[in-house]
Amino acid sequence: MIAWLERCHGWCGARGTFARAGLALATGALAALALPPVYALPVLPIAVVVTLWLFDGACAHPHPRRAAFALGW
């Protein structure tokens, strides 16, 4: 189980700029499903973890603060 999570973490961090932006958009949309009227609360922790992995992957960028800002914007 832990090895699978480490592979997913590495995969999220290794994506390119536009792929990470698309993944951030997808996780944001997934997190929005936890709001009314859908109340899909089990997807919220998954979306938050993937978003944190994306921010962690920004550290490998030549300009990590700029990459993290662009990802969160």
Buried (B, 14 or more C-beta within 10 A) or exposed (E): EEEEEEEEBEEBBEBEEEEBBEBBEEBEEBBEBBEEEEEEEEBBEEBBBBBEBBBEBBEEBEEEEEBBEBBEE
